[in-house]
Amino acid sequence: MAQTPSTPDSPRPPEGDWLGTPYLTFERQGPIAVCTIDRPEARNALTPAMYFGIRYAVGRVSQDTELAGLLITGVGDVFAPGGDMTGGGGVDDWITFGAALGMDVTPFDSVRTSAKPIVSAVNGLCQGGGMQIALCSDLSVVSERATFRVPELFRGYADTYYSQMLVRLIGPVRTRDLMFTGRVLSAQEALHWGLVTRVVPHEDLFGVACDLLAQSCRTAPRARNVIKSSIDNYLGLYDRIGMTSSLMDAEAREGVRAFKERRSPDWVHPELRTEGRL
């Protein structure tokens, strides 16, 4: 049965420099590509199509001999807050949350193992999946205005990717602090803890990020990837089975409901509940 051709404005999968969603842009600036998260009406919350689009952008750069590296950034005062827990995206995205359940759409491993250098230019709020993208990048240049948070345990699921990486990067004590309290880290604290590469004045962010990406792109590719492999082995593998099971658990369903209803989840003792979402 013939399919109706898609129009330029209809949802369609990634192709060429189109990343599959209007909420991401892919711009060539000489030898580098800039992937911009551009969904200000939802504070840059990432839909499945956006996650997959970032993953596709990594592959696009890796396969294009005219491109040497990738820079990832956001618009406004938000880099990325993680996945859109409202199930948003709607008619503008070719992957819905329902369709994505059986697909590995997240870009984290692709960013972490990219054959070409990737720099995150963190322009503002950075948490959840957004922070994971920054951690998996080769370098992360951060605006002085940026903040960081790992709120997954308040949403009801065990993000073992975070616990695996954070223990290697900052140790178990600070990992427990971040994950058990949901505290917000300033840009300077993140630098002090070893979570980011540089903190720069906000107006210098893009220029410094481009400069560091260019410098990384000048290193010998095969030798650089040997070093990347060595670092990747140190970071190790996360408990994917346990994390998948947690995502399907009743706590995760209650965490999403509580987030949408802007309240504390029902597992919180009545005397410890707060106004608004955690």
HUDABEL-V548988 format. One record per pair of residues at least 12 apart in sequence whose C-alpha atoms are under 6 Angstrom apart, sorted by sequence separation. I is the first residue (numbers start at 1). J is the second residue. D is the distance in Angstrom with one decimal. If there is no record, write none. Layout:
BEGIN
i=<I & I>
j=<J & J>
d=<D & D>
END
This chain:
BEGIN
i=<24 & 24 & 263 & 264 & 24 & 120 & 262 & 263 & 23 & 262 & 23 & 119 & 259 & 118 & 119 & 118 & 119 & 120 & 121 & 122 & 123 & 119 & 121 & 124 & 125 & 126 & 127 & 124 & 125 & 126 & 127 & 128 & 127 & 112 & 108 & 111 & 112 & 111 & 150 & 151 & 150 & 20 & 19 & 32 & 149 & 31 & 32 & 34 & 36 & 44 & 45 & 46 & 47 & 148 & 31 & 32 & 33 & 34 & 35 & 36 & 37 & 38 & 45 & 46 & 47 & 148 & 32 & 34 & 36 & 45 & 46 & 147 & 45 & 147 & 147 & 146 & 47 & 79 & 144 & 49 & 79 & 79 & 81 & 82 & 49 & 78 & 79 & 80 & 81 & 82 & 69 & 71 & 73 & 77 & 78 & 79 & 81 & 82 & 69 & 70 & 71 & 72 & 73 & 82 & 69 & 71 & 73 & 81 & 80 & 55 & 52 & 52 & 62 & 51 & 144 & 51 & 140 & 141 & 142 & 143 & 144 & 140 & 141 & 142 & 143 & 144 & 139 & 143 & 144 & 143 & 143 & 141 & 165 & 21 & 164 & 161 & 160 & 160 & 11 & 11 & 12 & 11 & 160 & 159 & 158 & 121 & 158 & 157 & 157 & 156 & 157 & 156 & 156 & 155>
j=<36 & 37 & 276 & 277 & 38 & 134 & 276 & 277 & 38 & 277 & 39 & 137 & 277 & 137 & 138 & 138 & 139 & 140 & 141 & 142 & 143 & 140 & 142 & 145 & 146 & 147 & 148 & 146 & 147 & 148 & 149 & 150 & 150 & 136 & 133 & 136 & 137 & 137 & 179 & 182 & 182 & 53 & 53 & 67 & 184 & 67 & 68 & 70 & 72 & 80 & 81 & 82 & 83 & 184 & 68 & 69 & 70 & 71 & 72 & 73 & 74 & 75 & 82 & 83 & 84 & 185 & 70 & 72 & 74 & 83 & 84 & 185 & 84 & 186 & 187 & 187 & 89 & 122 & 187 & 93 & 123 & 124 & 126 & 127 & 95 & 124 & 125 & 126 & 127 & 128 & 116 & 118 & 120 & 124 & 125 & 126 & 128 & 129 & 117 & 118 & 119 & 120 & 121 & 130 & 118 & 120 & 122 & 130 & 130 & 107 & 105 & 106 & 116 & 106 & 199 & 107 & 196 & 197 & 198 & 199 & 200 & 197 & 198 & 199 & 200 & 201 & 197 & 201 & 202 & 202 & 205 & 209 & 235 & 93 & 238 & 238 & 238 & 239 & 92 & 93 & 94 & 94 & 243 & 243 & 243 & 209 & 246 & 246 & 247 & 251 & 252 & 252 & 255 & 255>
d=<5.6 & 4.9 & 4.7 & 5.6 & 5.6 & 5.6 & 4.7 & 4.5 & 4.8 & 4.3 & 5.2 & 5.7 & 5.7 & 5.4 & 5.9 & 5.4 & 4.8 & 4.7 & 5.0 & 4.7 & 5.2 & 5.6 & 5.9 & 5.8 & 5.3 & 5.9 & 5.3 & 3.9 & 5.0 & 5.0 & 4.7 & 5.5 & 5.7 & 4.5 & 5.9 & 5.9 & 5.8 & 5.9 & 5.8 & 5.2 & 5.8 & 5.9 & 4.7 & 5.4 & 5.0 & 4.6 & 5.6 & 5.9 & 5.9 & 5.4 & 5.6 & 5.7 & 6.0 & 5.6 & 5.4 & 5.0 & 4.9 & 4.8 & 4.9 & 5.0 & 4.5 & 5.6 & 5.8 & 4.5 & 5.5 & 4.9 & 5.7 & 5.9 & 5.2 & 5.6 & 5.2 & 5.6 & 4.8 & 4.8 & 5.6 & 5.3 & 5.9 & 5.5 & 5.7 & 5.8 & 5.4 & 5.2 & 5.4 & 6.0 & 5.1 & 4.4 & 5.6 & 5.2 & 4.7 & 4.4 & 5.4 & 5.8 & 6.0 & 4.6 & 4.5 & 5.4 & 5.8 & 4.0 & 5.0 & 4.8 & 4.9 & 4.8 & 4.9 & 4.9 & 5.9 & 5.7 & 6.0 & 5.5 & 4.5 & 4.3 & 4.8 & 5.9 & 6.0 & 5.2 & 5.8 & 6.0 & 5.3 & 5.8 & 6.0 & 5.7 & 5.8 & 5.1 & 4.9 & 4.7 & 5.3 & 5.5 & 5.8 & 5.8 & 5.9 & 4.6 & 5.9 & 5.7 & 5.9 & 5.6 & 5.6 & 5.2 & 5.7 & 5.8 & 5.6 & 5.5 & 5.4 & 4.9 & 5.9 & 5.9 & 5.7 & 5.9 & 5.9 & 5.3 & 5.6 & 4.7 & 5.2 & 4.1 & 4.8 & 4.2>
END
